[in-house]
Amino acid sequence: MKPDIHPELTEATVTCVCGNVFQTISSKPQMRVEVCSKCHPFFTGQRKYVDTEGRVEKFRQKYGLNS
């Protein structure tokens, strides 16, 4: 590695909007994030499927599907 070109790594505090706080290593001492592993739908299993503008209903009507 070349000397004097790499950023200094320190312990960083990461704060999520949901209130979760954890420590990691980064070049910034503090970070704020919108989604973390405690509140992300993929990790929590609470996936939300949003039907925008009735697209699912339009598809069902177009192809004659009942359900």
C-alpha positions in Angstrom: 0.0 0.0 0.0 1.2 3.5 -0.7 1.9 5.6 2.3 -0.2 8.7 3.2 -3.1 8.1 0.7 -5.5 6.1 2.7 -8.1 7.7 5.0 -7.9 7.2 8.8 -10.3 4.6 10.0 -12.0 5.2 13.4 -14.9 3.7 15.3 -18.2 5.2 14.0 -21.6 5.4 15.5 -24.4 4.6 13.1 -27.9 5.8 14.0 -31.0 4.6 12.2 -34.3 6.4 11.9 -36.0 3.5 13.8 -33.8 4.3 16.8 -31.3 1.4 16.4 -27.7 2.5 17.2 -24.6 0.3 16.5 -20.9 0.7 16.2 -18.7 0.0 13.1 -15.5 1.2 11.5 -15.5 4.1 9.1 -13.7 7.2 8.0 -16.6 9.3 9.4 -17.1 9.3 13.1 -20.9 9.5 12.9 -23.5 8.3 10.3 -27.3 8.5 10.1 -29.2 6.0 7.9 -32.8 5.6 7.0 -33.0 1.8 6.9 -31.0 -0.8 8.9 -31.2 -4.5 9.4 -33.6 -4.1 12.3 -36.3 -2.2 10.2 -35.6 -3.3 6.6 -38.6 -5.4 5.3 -36.3 -8.0 3.8 -34.7 -8.8 7.2 -37.9 -8.4 9.3 -40.1 -10.5 7.0 -42.8 -7.8 6.8 -42.9 -7.3 3.1 -45.5 -4.9 2.0 -46.9 -5.2 -1.5 -48.5 -1.9 -2.6 -51.0 -1.9 -5.4 -50.5 1.4 -7.0 -53.3 2.8 -9.1 -55.2 -0.6 -9.1 -52.8 -2.3 -11.5 -53.4 -5.7 -10.1 -57.2 -5.3 -10.5 -56.7 -4.1 -14.1 -54.6 -7.2 -14.8 -57.2 -9.5 -13.3 -60.0 -7.9 -15.2 -58.0 -8.0 -18.5 -57.3 -11.8 -18.2 -60.5 -12.8 -16.4 -58.8 -13.9 -13.2 -61.0 -14.2 -10.1 -58.9 -14.0 -6.8 
